[in-house]
Amino acid sequence: MAITNTQLTSTSAQTVFTASGQQVVSVVYICNTSSSDVLIDMYAIAGNSVAAGNTNTIYSDLEITANDTYVMSTEKLILSTTDVLQVAANVANVVTVTISSFAM
């Protein structure tokens, strides 16, 4: 199992995970460390071939309350080589994304 951590340093979509081979994302933690609510968008992009947008959005305007963590763990994501997950937040430098994954 592997864990990756990414702090979102801008309000643009940032790559938080890139698959190397067949990989399973088992859980995603999105932590808001600020004293205000934030909104996030999350994208699953096949082969890193297109920009983040409406065609690959998996969460849109998901509100994460102040000093709270949202956990995505009910459904696993199976990714192929170069598939990516990207996340954008409406506030920079206050959201950390932690992903646990393993190879198939």
JOBEL-V871540 format. One record per residue. OMEGA is omega in whole degrees, 0 to 359 (NA if undefined). BURIAL is I if it has 24 or more other ideal C-beta (glycine too) atoms within 12 Angstrom, else O. Layout:
OMEGA:BURIAL, OMEGA:BURIAL
This chain:
180:O, 178:O, 174:O, 178:I, 178:O, 171:I, 179:O, 188:I, 176:O, 179:O, 175:O, 177:O, 179:I, 175:I, 180:I, 178:I, 173:I, 181:I, 173:I, 189:O, 177:O, 180:O, 177:I, 172:I, 186:I, 179:I, 176:I, 175:I, 176:I, 187:I, 175:I, 183:I, 182:O, 178:O, 177:O, 176:O, 174:O, 175:I, 176:I, 169:I, 178:I, 185:I, 172:I, 188:I, 180:I, 174:O, 180:O, 189:I, 182:O, 178:O, 175:O, 180:I, 185:O, 184:O, 181:O, 179:I, 174:O, 170:O, 181:I, 179:O, 176:O, 182:I, 174:O, 186:I, 182:O, 176:O, 180:O, 178:O, 175:O, 182:I, 177:O, 185:I, 184:O, 180:O, 179:O, 175:O, 176:I, 185:O, 176:I, 180:O, 179:O, 170:O, 181:I, 168:I, 176:I, 179:I, 174:I, 176:I, 181:I, 177:I, 181:I, 171:O, 179:O, 182:I, 174:I, 179:I, 178:I, 184:I, 173:I, 183:O, 174:I, 180:O, 177:O, NA:O
